[in-house]
Amino acid sequence: MTIMPFVKWRLEALLAELSISRYELAHAMANESSSEKSRLTQLYRLKDPKNVSLQTLADILSALHDLTGQQFTTNDLLEYTREQAALFESEAQK
């Protein structure tokens, strides 16, 4: 069995921990160049993303700071693991 790296998206869990809705986050992310509706659509698409742009990560981290006053990093949004990849592979073989 080959173990491959896996990065897990933690935004949903983090929002739940902070009691922040996607709507509140989208509102905090909205600016002159993007509407609240387009940000909310973007956040729904990010429920289980395959890739995320660096700008989107920066926008999310900035909005979380604005909402909570706390400093967040990419480590709060992304979790690296090897075990998950092994489980993923074994499920694919079934």
Secondary structure, DSSP 8 states (H G I E B T S, - for coil): -----EEEE-HHHHHHHHT--HHHHHHHH-BTTB-HHHHHHHHHHTTS-S---HHHHHHHHHHHHHHHS----HHHHEEEESHHHHHHHHHHT-
